Amino acid sequence: MRTLVIDSATEACSVALFEGGTLLAGDFRVLGRGHAEALVPMIAALPARGQAQRIAVSLGPGSFTGLRVGLAAARALALAWGAELVGYPTLALIAAQVIAERNGDGVTVCMTGGHGEWFVQDFGADAAALGDLASLAPDQAAARAGRALVAGTQAEALVRLRGSGEAIAALPDARRFALLPSQAITPDTALIYGRPPDARLPEAAR
């Protein structure tokens, strides 16, 4: 099965086209902003303009705008091509990338969240999640982190705050999608925001 992978959850934007588990082509760019303008041309530059029987998209947590851009593109292409649509957690891909390069008992992934908080989650040596995702203040995230190896955009800050461990700066890369454990891929494409919404409807409007 040919799979198009879209990841625009963070400051990085990446796409990849796989035949089975073999990477055919891909692109990875650290944009900061501008995912909406860059994503479709990146897909169009892939072989066969990225057309595939399955589309996998990062569900977050991450940038609200980036997540919406990625999911909207994935849904539109799945509808146009009659393709299967699946999703995967952003932190799981980072964990799989790092574990593939390192031997050990797993990794804690720590990424920039909203309102000064960090997204943090532990993963085992098989890249399977060991607990739920949490959005925490930095000191709470450092206390929660259960692995000596820490990866992500806030890895260095967490290791420094905790006073121990090894940090690896990392961003999700769609070209490494084949490293994900199968249990991380889901047909449920509800976005993972990692924290409750800041605004709530009044009780009378619900």
N, CA and C of each residue as an Amber inpcrd file, in Angstrom:
protein
   618
   0.8390000  -1.1950000   0.0000000   0.0000000   0.0000000   0.0000000
   0.8770000   1.2490000   0.0000000   0.5080000   2.2150000  -0.8120000
   1.2290000   3.4810000  -0.8440000   0.6250000   4.4200000   0.1950000
   1.4860000   5.0640000   1.0070000   1.0460000   5.9240000   2.0920000
   1.6830000   7.2960000   1.9680000   0.8530000   8.3340000   2.0200000
   1.3220000   9.7090000   2.1170000   1.2730000  10.1060000   3.5850000
   2.3780000  10.6460000   4.1010000   2.4520000  11.0750000   5.4990000
   2.6030000  12.5900000   5.5460000   1.8130000  13.2210000   6.3980000
   1.8150000  14.6760000   6.5560000   2.0590000  15.0070000   8.0190000
   3.0610000  15.8400000   8.2990000   3.3290000  16.2600000   9.6680000
   3.5850000  17.7660000   9.6870000   2.6180000  18.5120000  10.2110000
   2.7790000  19.9660000  10.3190000   2.4120000  20.4330000  11.7230000
   2.6440000  19.5810000  12.7120000   2.2120000  19.8450000  14.0830000
   3.1210000  20.8190000  14.8280000   4.3590000  20.9680000  14.3860000
   5.3260000  21.7990000  15.0960000   5.8950000  22.8420000  14.1450000
   6.9900000  23.4720000  14.5430000   7.6320000  24.4320000  13.6370000
   8.2030000  23.7650000  12.4010000   8.3430000  22.4540000  12.4430000
   8.7650000  21.6930000  11.2620000   7.5400000  21.3150000  10.4340000
   7.7460000  21.2380000   9.1170000   6.7100000  20.7670000   8.2020000
   7.3610000  19.7000000   7.3280000   6.7710000  18.5100000   7.2930000
   7.3810000  17.4370000   6.5220000   6.3240000  16.5730000   5.8630000
   6.6930000  15.9970000   4.7300000   5.8190000  15.0760000   4.0000000
   6.6780000  13.9090000   3.5270000   6.0360000  12.7710000   3.3170000
   6.7640000  11.5990000   2.8350000   5.8080000  10.6810000   2.1060000
   6.3370000   9.9640000   1.1280000   5.5550000   8.9820000   0.3870000
   6.2400000   7.6260000   0.5220000   5.4690000   6.6450000   1.0020000
   5.9870000   5.3000000   1.2340000   5.2870000   4.2890000   0.3390000
   6.0300000   3.2860000  -0.0880000   5.4510000   2.0910000  -0.6980000
   5.6860000   0.9740000   0.2930000   4.6180000   0.5420000   0.9810000
   4.8210000  -0.3590000   2.1060000   5.6480000   0.3670000   3.1580000
   6.7530000  -0.2310000   3.5730000   7.6330000   0.4150000   4.5320000
   8.8190000   1.1010000   3.9030000   8.8420000   1.2060000   2.5800000
   9.9710000   1.8050000   1.8650000   9.6930000   3.2620000   1.5290000
  10.5860000   4.1370000   1.9370000  10.4460000   5.5580000   1.6330000
  10.7690000   5.8090000   0.1650000   9.8130000   6.3690000  -0.5670000
  10.0150000   6.7150000  -1.9650000  10.5880000   8.1220000  -2.1230000
  10.0530000   9.0620000  -1.3430000  10.5120000  10.4520000  -1.3990000
   9.9390000  11.1950000  -0.2050000  10.5700000  12.3050000   0.1350000
  10.0720000  13.0960000   1.2450000  10.7330000  14.4540000   1.2950000
  10.2050000  15.3150000   2.1450000  10.7380000  16.6610000   2.3190000
  10.5300000  17.0550000   3.7710000  11.5150000  17.7580000   4.3280000
  11.4690000  18.2100000   5.7180000  11.9950000  19.6390000   5.7770000
  11.1980000  20.5500000   6.3380000  11.6040000  21.9450000   6.4410000
  11.2210000  22.4900000   7.8140000  12.1240000  23.2480000   8.4160000
  11.8060000  23.9530000   9.6510000  11.3560000  25.3470000   9.2410000
  10.0530000  25.6070000   9.3740000   9.4530000  26.8350000   8.8600000
   9.1550000  27.8500000   9.9420000   8.8090000  27.3740000  11.1410000
   8.3100000  28.2920000  12.1480000   6.8610000  28.6270000  11.8380000
   6.6730000  29.3860000  10.7640000   5.3350000  29.7330000  10.2840000
   5.2510000  29.4370000   8.7930000   4.0420000  29.5630000   8.2550000
   3.8680000  29.3990000   6.8220000   3.5470000  28.0000000   6.3720000
   3.0760000  27.1420000   7.2880000   2.7470000  25.7690000   6.9210000
   1.6580000  25.7170000   5.8490000   0.6650000  26.5920000   5.9620000
  -0.4530000  26.5650000   5.0180000   0.0150000  26.8270000   3.5950000
   0.9920000  27.7130000   3.4390000   1.5040000  28.0330000   2.1040000
   2.4510000  26.9710000   1.5820000   3.1880000  26.3090000   2.4700000
   4.2340000  25.3770000   2.0370000   3.7370000  23.9530000   1.8310000
   2.7200000  23.5310000   2.5900000   2.3770000  22.1140000   2.6460000
   1.9280000  21.5410000   1.3010000   0.9770000  22.1620000   0.6470000
   0.4530000  21.5990000  -0.5970000   1.5360000  21.5280000  -1.6930000
   2.3640000  22.5790000  -1.8860000   3.4510000  22.4390000  -2.8640000
   4.4400000  21.3280000  -2.5170000   4.6830000  21.0970000  -1.2220000
   5.5770000  20.0120000  -0.8190000   4.9860000  18.6610000  -1.2060000
   3.6780000  18.5070000  -1.0140000   3.0160000  17.2580000  -1.4090000
   3.0410000  17.0980000  -2.9240000   2.7510000  18.1830000  -3.6350000
   2.6910000  18.1340000  -5.1010000   4.0410000  17.7870000  -5.7200000
   5.1370000  18.0590000  -5.0070000   6.4720000  17.7650000  -5.5270000
   6.8570000  16.2960000  -5.3760000   6.0580000  15.5160000  -4.6440000
   6.3390000  14.0920000  -4.4720000   5.9880000  13.3250000  -5.7480000
   6.5130000  12.1080000  -5.9250000   6.1390000  11.2930000  -7.0870000
   4.6210000  11.1250000  -7.1750000   4.0870000  11.2090000  -8.3830000
   2.6430000  11.0920000  -8.6240000   1.8700000  12.1290000  -7.8230000
   2.5190000  13.2610000  -7.5320000   1.9140000  14.3530000  -6.7580000
   1.4160000  13.8710000  -5.4030000   2.0740000  12.8320000  -4.8850000
   1.7780000  12.3320000  -3.5470000   0.5850000  11.4120000  -3.4450000
  -0.0410000  11.0730000  -4.5710000  -1.2680000  10.2800000  -4.4980000
  -1.0040000   8.9060000  -3.8900000  -1.8920000   8.5020000  -2.9770000
  -1.6840000   7.2630000  -2.2260000  -3.0230000   6.6600000  -1.8400000
  -2.9800000   5.3650000  -1.4510000  -4.1810000   4.6820000  -0.9810000
  -4.4750000   4.9660000   0.4900000  -3.4660000   5.4480000   1.2140000
  -3.6280000   5.7590000   2.6270000  -2.9210000   7.0770000   2.9170000
  -3.5380000   7.8870000   3.7720000  -2.9260000   9.1430000   4.2060000
  -2.8310000   9.1130000   5.7210000  -1.6310000   9.3730000   6.2420000
  -1.3990000   9.4210000   7.6820000  -1.0140000  10.8460000   8.0580000
  -1.6610000  11.3770000   9.0810000  -1.4250000  12.7650000   9.4840000
  -1.1500000  12.8340000  10.9760000  -0.2430000  13.7240000  11.3420000
   0.0580000  13.9270000  12.7540000  -1.1210000  14.5960000  13.4450000
  -1.5060000  14.0710000  14.6030000  -2.6780000  14.5510000  15.3450000
  -2.3220000  15.4870000  16.4920000  -1.0360000  15.6680000  16.7560000
  -0.6410000  16.5360000  17.8550000  -0.2050000  15.7210000  19.0770000
   0.0840000  16.4370000  20.1620000  -0.1400000  17.8620000  20.3380000
   0.8710000  18.7010000  19.5690000   0.5470000  19.9870000  19.4460000
   1.4240000  20.8870000  18.7190000   0.7310000  22.2070000  18.4820000
   1.1770000  22.8830000  17.4440000   0.6050000  24.1690000  17.0790000
  -0.8370000  23.9950000  16.6220000  -1.7530000  24.7990000  17.1780000
  -3.1590000  24.7040000  16.7940000  -3.3080000  24.9080000  15.2870000
  -2.6680000  25.9430000  14.7610000  -2.7840000  26.2330000  13.3280000
  -2.1660000  25.1290000  12.4890000  -0.9780000  24.6960000  12.8670000
  -0.3080000  23.6440000  12.1040000  -1.1000000  22.3570000  12.0730000
  -1.6860000  21.9880000  13.2060000  -2.4930000  20.7750000  13.2640000
  -3.7080000  20.8750000  12.3480000  -4.3880000  22.0210000  12.3720000
  -5.5630000  22.1980000  11.5350000  -5.2110000  22.1860000  10.0620000
  -4.0860000  22.7990000   9.7060000  -3.6470000  22.8120000   8.3090000
  -3.3810000  21.3940000   7.8190000  -2.6640000  20.6130000   8.6140000
  -2.3360000  19.2470000   8.2190000  -3.5670000  18.3740000   8.0840000
  -4.4710000  18.4560000   9.0610000  -5.6630000  17.6210000   9.0190000
  -6.5850000  18.0240000   7.8690000  -6.7130000  19.3240000   7.6210000
  -7.5700000  19.7740000   6.5210000  -7.0460000  19.2690000   5.1820000
  -5.7250000  19.3430000   4.9890000  -5.1360000  18.8490000   3.7390000
  -5.3290000  17.3430000   3.6190000  -5.1140000  16.6210000   4.7080000
  -5.2570000  15.1660000   4.6830000  -6.6960000  14.7560000   4.3690000
  -7.6610000  15.4270000   4.9870000  -9.0730000  15.1020000   4.7310000
  -9.4560000  15.3870000   3.2840000  -9.0070000  16.5250000   2.7580000
  -9.3490000  16.8850000   1.3810000  -8.7730000  15.8870000   0.3900000
  -7.5210000  15.4930000   0.5980000  -6.8900000  14.5420000  -0.3200000
  -7.5140000  13.1520000  -0.1870000  -7.8300000  12.7490000   1.0400000
  -8.4680000  11.4400000   1.2350000  -9.8090000  11.3790000   0.5150000
 -10.5510000  12.4720000   0.5630000 -11.8400000  12.5260000  -0.1260000
 -11.6510000  12.4900000  -1.6390000 -10.6880000  13.2590000  -2.1350000
 -10.4610000  13.3290000  -3.5870000  -9.9580000  12.0100000  -4.1490000
  -9.1220000  11.3110000  -3.3930000  -8.4980000  10.0760000  -3.8890000
  -9.2350000   8.8180000  -3.4350000 -10.2340000   8.9430000  -2.5730000
 -10.8620000   7.7620000  -2.0010000  -9.9030000   6.9810000  -1.1340000
  -9.0300000   7.7000000  -0.4210000  -7.9690000   7.0630000   0.3700000
  -8.4010000   6.8630000   1.8150000  -7.7950000   5.8850000   2.4560000
  -7.9760000   5.6700000   3.8940000  -7.2590000   6.7780000   4.6410000
  -7.8720000   7.2960000   5.7050000  -7.2660000   8.3530000   6.5110000
  -6.9850000   7.8210000   7.9070000  -5.7410000   7.9640000   8.3600000
  -5.3420000   7.5470000   9.7040000  -4.5070000   8.6610000  10.3310000
  -4.3160000   8.5490000  11.6420000  -3.5170000   9.5390000  12.3470000
  -2.5410000   8.8920000  13.3040000  -1.6530000   9.7180000  13.8360000
  -0.6810000   9.2390000  14.8230000  -0.2830000  10.4020000  15.7350000
   0.1260000  10.1290000  16.9750000   0.5260000  11.1880000  17.8950000
   1.9090000  11.7450000  17.5410000   2.0360000  13.0500000  17.6390000
   3.3050000  13.7140000  17.3430000   4.4460000  13.1860000  18.2040000
   4.2030000  13.0670000  19.5130000   5.2750000  12.6560000  20.4200000
   5.7180000  11.2250000  20.1650000   4.7940000  10.3790000  19.7020000
   5.1510000   8.9940000  19.4120000   6.1450000   8.9080000  18.2640000
   5.9900000   9.7600000  17.2570000   6.9300000   9.7340000  16.1410000
   8.3130000  10.1880000  16.5920000   8.3670000  11.2250000  17.4160000
   9.6670000  11.6780000  17.9300000  10.3260000  10.5620000  18.7360000
   9.5560000   9.8970000  19.5790000  10.0980000   8.7920000  20.3730000
  10.6510000   7.6960000  19.4750000   9.9030000   7.3210000  18.4470000
  10.3510000   6.2570000  17.5470000  11.6320000   6.6490000  16.8210000
  11.7240000   7.9190000  16.4150000  12.9280000   8.3850000  15.7300000
  14.1620000   8.2460000  16.6180000  14.0290000   8.6960000  17.8640000
  15.1700000   8.7040000  18.7810000  15.5430000   7.2910000  19.2110000
  14.5410000   6.4680000  19.5110000  14.8110000   5.0970000  19.9430000
  15.4990000   4.3010000  18.8430000  15.1680000   4.5880000  17.5770000
  15.8090000   3.8860000  16.4660000  17.3050000   4.1700000  16.3950000
  17.7160000   5.2890000  16.9540000  19.1250000   5.6850000  16.8870000
  19.8850000   5.3710000  18.1620000  19.1660000   5.0660000  19.2320000
  19.8030000   4.8470000  20.5310000  19.3570000   3.5270000  21.1460000
  20.2430000   2.8690000  21.8280000  19.8790000   1.7010000  22.6280000
  19.5760000   2.1650000  24.0450000  18.6530000   1.5440000  24.7120000
  18.3340000   1.9390000  26.0810000  16.9450000   1.5000000  26.4520000
  16.4570000   2.0790000  27.5480000  15.1650000   1.6380000  28.0710000
  14.0370000   2.5860000  27.6870000  14.2450000   3.4090000  26.6830000
  13.1890000   4.2950000  26.2210000  13.5820000   5.7470000  26.3150000
  12.5870000   6.6150000  26.1860000  12.8560000   8.0530000  26.1220000
  11.6510000   8.8140000  26.6680000  11.9280000   9.9440000  27.2800000
  10.8940000  10.9140000  27.6090000  10.8950000  11.9630000  26.5150000
   9.7250000  12.2530000  25.9480000   9.6100000  13.3080000  24.9500000
   9.0190000  14.5360000  25.6210000   9.6700000  15.6800000  25.4170000
   9.2390000  16.9300000  26.0300000   9.2160000  18.0290000  24.9640000
   8.0320000  18.5600000  24.7180000   7.8400000  19.5610000  23.6640000
   7.2000000  20.8280000  24.2290000   7.4370000  21.9370000  23.5510000
   6.8390000  23.2030000  23.9370000   5.3170000  23.1190000  23.8540000
   4.6530000  23.5000000  24.9180000   3.1940000  23.5390000  24.9390000
   2.6960000  24.9740000  24.9440000   1.5030000  25.1560000  25.4260000
   0.9310000  26.4890000  25.4920000   0.9890000  27.0770000  26.8810000
   0.9640000  28.4110000  26.9620000   0.9270000  29.1240000  28.2390000
   2.0880000  28.7480000  29.1520000   3.2560000  28.5530000  28.5690000
   4.4540000  28.2670000  29.3510000   4.5850000  26.8300000  29.8180000
   3.6330000  25.9830000  29.4510000   3.7040000  24.5790000  29.8540000
   4.4490000  23.7530000  28.8110000   4.8150000  22.5380000  29.2130000
   5.4800000  21.5920000  28.3130000   4.6290000  20.3390000  28.1900000
   4.5910000  19.7840000  26.9760000   3.9970000  18.4670000  26.7680000
   5.0560000  17.4240000  27.1010000   4.6970000  16.4510000  27.9130000
   5.6740000  15.4410000  28.3180000   5.0170000  14.0680000  28.3320000
   5.7700000  13.0510000  27.8930000   5.2670000  11.6760000  27.8760000
   6.4500000  10.7210000  27.8080000   6.3390000   9.6040000  28.5430000
   7.3790000   8.5740000  28.5490000   7.0430000   7.4820000  27.5370000
   8.0950000   6.9270000  26.9270000   7.9580000   5.8390000  25.9680000
   8.9800000   4.7610000  26.2940000   8.5740000   3.4940000  26.1020000
   9.4510000   2.3670000  26.3700000  10.4190000   2.1110000  25.2350000
  11.2260000   1.0730000  25.4070000  12.2410000   0.7420000  24.4110000
  11.6410000   0.3430000  23.0710000  10.3540000  -0.0620000  23.0670000
   9.6690000  -0.4190000  21.8270000   8.8850000   0.7570000  21.2450000
   9.1000000   1.9470000  21.7980000   8.4380000   3.1900000  21.3720000
   6.9520000   3.2250000  21.7070000   6.4940000   2.3060000  22.5490000
   5.1080000   2.3390000  23.0040000   4.9770000   3.3040000  24.1800000
   3.8860000   4.0670000  24.2270000   3.6580000   5.0070000  25.3200000
   3.5160000   4.2760000  26.6400000   4.1510000   4.8010000  27.6870000
   4.0990000   4.1820000  29.0110000   3.0930000   4.8630000  29.9250000
   2.5440000   5.9590000  29.4970000   1.5620000   6.6860000  30.2920000
   0.8890000   7.7200000  29.4220000  -0.0190000   8.4440000  30.0140000
  -0.7600000   9.4470000  29.2590000   0.0860000  10.6860000  29.0030000
  -0.2410000  11.3690000  27.9370000   0.3360000  12.6660000  27.6530000
  -0.0980000  13.6550000  28.7290000   0.8180000  14.5530000  29.1330000
   0.4780000  15.5820000  30.1140000   1.0090000  16.9300000  29.6520000
   0.2710000  17.9730000  29.9790000   0.7250000  19.3440000  29.7580000
   0.9530000  19.9550000  31.1280000   2.2230000  20.2460000  31.4450000
   2.5890000  20.6070000  32.8090000   3.5060000  21.8130000  32.8430000
   3.5100000  22.4800000  33.9930000   4.5130000  23.5150000  34.2320000
   5.8950000  22.8560000  34.1950000   6.9370000  23.6120000  33.8120000
   8.2710000  23.0170000  33.6600000   8.7570000  22.2030000  34.8560000
   8.5600000  22.7030000  36.0770000   9.0550000  21.9450000  37.2280000
   8.2890000  20.6400000  37.4140000   6.9810000  20.6600000  37.1210000
   6.1910000  19.4350000  37.2120000   6.5690000  18.4530000  36.1050000
   6.8560000  18.9710000  34.9190000   7.2780000  18.1140000  33.8130000
   8.6010000  17.4330000  34.1390000   9.5280000  18.1810000  34.7290000
  10.8250000  17.6100000  35.0990000  10.6680000  16.5120000  36.1300000
   9.7370000  16.7010000  37.0670000   9.5010000  15.6870000  38.1000000
   8.8340000  14.4540000  37.5170000   8.0250000  14.6280000  36.4850000
   7.2870000  13.5110000  35.8960000   8.1560000  12.6790000  34.9560000
   9.1220000  13.2980000  34.3020000   9.9250000  12.6100000  33.2950000
  10.5880000  11.3710000  33.8810000  10.3330000  10.2010000  33.2700000
  10.7810000   8.9520000  33.8580000  11.9650000   8.2940000  33.1760000
  12.5150000   8.9180000  32.1560000  13.6260000   8.3230000  31.4350000
  14.8410000   9.2500000  31.4600000  16.0280000   8.6430000  31.5000000
  17.2500000   9.4440000  31.5140000  17.4290000  10.1920000  30.2010000
  17.0310000   9.5550000  29.1090000  17.1410000  10.1700000  27.7930000
  15.8810000  10.9870000  27.5300000  16.0650000  12.2550000  27.1580000
  14.9440000  13.1620000  26.9030000  15.1160000  13.7500000  25.5150000
  14.0340000  13.7540000  24.7300000  14.0910000  14.2760000  23.3670000
  12.9770000  15.2850000  23.1480000  13.2140000  16.2260000  22.2410000
  12.1810000  17.2010000  21.9060000  12.6880000  18.6210000  21.9720000
  11.7960000  19.5580000  21.7620000  12.1890000  20.9690000  21.7170000
  12.5590000  21.5200000  23.0910000  12.0620000  20.9080000  24.1600000
  12.3940000  21.3510000  25.5110000  13.2620000  20.3440000  26.2560000
  13.8990000  19.4390000  25.5130000  14.7110000  18.4000000  26.1500000
  15.8600000  18.9880000  26.9590000  16.5890000  19.9210000  26.3860000
  17.7260000  20.5000000  27.0950000  17.2740000  21.2380000  28.3470000
  16.1680000  21.9710000  28.2410000  15.6710000  22.7030000  29.4020000
  15.2230000  21.7500000  30.5000000  14.5790000  20.6400000  30.1290000
  14.1260000  19.6850000  31.1400000  15.3040000  19.0270000  31.8460000
  16.2920000  18.5980000  31.0840000  17.4700000  17.9560000  31.6900000
  18.1990000  18.9290000  32.6090000  18.2850000  20.1770000  32.1910000
  18.9390000  21.1920000  33.0230000  18.1560000  21.4250000  34.3050000
  16.8370000  21.4730000  34.2020000  15.9910000  21.6960000  35.3690000
  16.0280000  20.5020000  36.3080000  16.0450000  19.3050000  35.7470000
  16.0740000  18.0880000  36.5520000  17.4510000  17.8410000  37.1480000
  18.4840000  18.2650000  36.4330000  19.8420000  18.1060000  36.9220000
  20.4920000  16.7940000  36.5570000  19.8530000  16.0210000  35.6530000
  20.4400000  14.7520000  35.2280000  19.8460000  14.3310000  33.9010000
  20.5540000  13.4110000  33.2200000  20.0540000  12.8480000  31.9790000
  20.7740000  13.3720000  30.7460000  20.3000000  12.9270000  29.6000000
  20.8610000  13.3310000  28.3120000  19.7550000  13.9100000  27.4490000
  20.0260000  15.0180000  26.8010000  19.0230000  15.7120000  25.9890000
  19.3560000  15.6050000  24.5030000  18.3170000  15.3880000  23.7030000
  18.4470000  15.3780000  22.2450000  17.3670000  16.2930000  21.6730000
  17.7830000  17.3470000  21.0040000  16.8150000  18.2160000  20.3280000
  16.2300000  17.4420000  19.1490000  14.9110000  17.4260000  19.0240000
  14.2830000  16.6350000  17.9590000  12.9400000  17.2310000  17.5750000
  12.6370000  17.1210000  16.2870000  11.3400000  17.4990000  15.7330000
  10.7900000  16.3170000  14.9470000   9.4660000  16.1830000  14.8540000
   8.9070000  15.0510000  14.1010000   9.2210000  15.1650000  12.6230000
   9.5210000  14.0320000  11.9920000   9.9000000  13.9850000  10.5820000
   9.0740000  12.8950000   9.9010000   8.2170000  13.2890000   8.9800000
   7.3430000  12.3370000   8.2880000   8.1250000  11.2410000   7.5840000
   9.3550000  11.5130000   7.2150000  10.1740000  10.5260000   6.5070000
  10.5420000   9.3460000   7.4030000  10.3160000   9.4620000   8.7190000
  10.6240000   8.3810000   9.6560000   9.3670000   7.6370000  10.0970000
   8.2910000   7.8420000   9.3990000   6.9980000   7.2580000   9.7670000
   7.0460000   5.7390000   9.9230000   7.8290000   5.0610000   9.1070000
   7.8820000   3.5950000   9.1470000   8.4100000   3.0640000  10.4790000
   9.0140000   3.9230000  11.2960000   9.5290000   3.5030000  12.5990000
   8.4380000   3.4110000  13.6630000   7.2830000   4.0070000  13.4050000
   6.2040000   4.0130000  14.4000000   5.7000000   2.5970000  14.6860000
   5.4680000   2.2570000  15.9500000   4.8150000   0.9720000  16.2300000
   3.3780000   1.0140000  15.7250000   2.8620000  -0.1250000  15.3050000
   1.5370000  -0.1750000  14.6930000   0.4430000   0.3490000  15.6200000
   0.6150000   0.1620000  16.9310000  -0.4290000   0.5920000  17.8620000
  -0.5430000   2.1090000  17.9540000   0.4470000   2.8320000  17.4260000
   0.3950000   4.2950000  17.4540000  -0.4350000   4.8660000  16.3090000
  -0.7750000   4.0400000  15.3340000  -1.5270000   4.4970000  14.1630000
  -2.9970000   4.1750000  14.3720000  -3.8530000   5.1790000  14.1970000
  -5.2640000   5.0240000  14.5460000  -6.1860000   5.6020000  13.4710000
  -7.3610000   4.9820000  13.2710000  -8.3470000   5.5530000  12.3530000
  -9.0810000   6.7530000  12.9470000  -8.9280000   6.9800000  14.2390000
  -9.5450000   8.1250000  14.9060000  -8.6610000   9.3480000  14.6820000
  -9.1340000  10.3020000  13.9000000  -8.3030000  11.4600000  13.5590000
  -8.6910000  12.7120000  14.3430000  -9.2600000  12.5300000  15.5300000
  -9.5000000  13.6740000  16.4140000  -8.1520000  14.2350000  16.8580000
  -8.0150000  15.5470000  16.7740000  -6.7450000  16.1670000  17.1280000
  -6.4800000  16.0830000  18.6270000  -5.1940000  15.9790000  18.9720000
  -4.7590000  15.8770000  20.3620000  -4.1850000  17.2350000  20.7540000
  -4.9340000  17.9840000  21.5340000  -4.4650000  19.3200000  21.9180000
  -3.6180000  19.3010000  23.1820000  -3.7630000  18.2790000  23.9950000
  -2.8990000  18.1300000  25.1540000  -3.3390000  18.8950000  26.3810000
  -4.3060000  19.7960000  26.2360000  -4.8130000  20.5630000  27.3670000
  -6.2190000  21.0270000  27.0320000  -7.0480000  21.3190000  28.0340000
  -8.4140000  21.7830000  27.7650000  -8.3870000  23.1140000  27.0110000
  -9.4580000  23.4390000  26.2730000  -9.5090000  24.7180000  25.5890000
  -9.4880000  25.8740000  26.5690000  -8.9070000  27.0010000  26.1440000
  -8.8230000  28.1710000  27.0230000 -10.1880000  28.8250000  27.2290000
 -11.0300000  28.7560000  26.2010000 -12.3570000  29.3700000  26.2950000
 -13.4200000  28.2830000  26.3690000 -14.4350000  28.5210000  27.1490000
 -15.5350000  27.5660000  27.2680000 -16.8510000  28.2930000  27.0080000
 -17.8000000  27.5870000  26.4130000 -19.1220000  28.1570000  26.1990000
 -19.8390000  28.3450000  27.5290000 -20.6180000  29.4190000  27.6730000
 -21.4380000  29.5610000  28.8870000 -22.3830000  28.3750000  29.0120000
 -22.7320000  28.0280000  30.2300000 -23.6030000  26.8830000  30.4710000
 -24.8920000  26.9660000  29.6770000 -25.4580000  28.1660000  29.5540000
 -26.7400000  28.3320000  28.8710000 -26.6330000  28.0960000  27.3650000
 -25.4140000  28.2100000  26.8130000 -25.2270000  28.0620000  25.3780000
 -24.8920000  26.6430000  24.9780000 -24.6730000  25.7460000  25.9410000
 -24.2860000  24.3720000  25.6390000 -25.4910000  23.5380000  25.2080000
